Amino acid sequence: MLNQVVIQSQTGKVSIKPLVEIAVRNQLKSLKHGIERTKEQLAAFEQRFGISTAEMERRLKAGSLEETLETIDWCMEIEALRLLEEQYKTLSEASID
């Protein structure tokens, strides 16, 4: 599905395209930083509990792992990572004409 955004500026003194390109690059940097931080949080959970994130999800869904505040926090980090990665992919594939 094609998404399109039209940005118009009332002033013609400065081209808006370079400003939008810079804003997109800055947002990509911010998203990348968020992805790295979230991966660090997931690694900390894995180290603390001695299992991988995928294994924790599998066990939690199967009911062989008790839902606790820690596993809820862990799941929130997983969802945050998925969202950040989706946003990064979407924005990195965007073109500015």
WOVENRA-V541361 format. One line per field, one symbol per residue. ss: DSSP state (h for helix, s for strand, l for the rest). A space follows every 50 residues. Layout:
# WOVENRA-V541361
ss: ???
This chain:
# WOVENRA-V541361
ss: lllllllllllllllhhhhhhhhhhhhhhhhhhhhhhhhhhhhhhhhhhl llhhhhhhhhhhllllllhhhhhhhhhhhhhhhhhhhhhhhhlllll
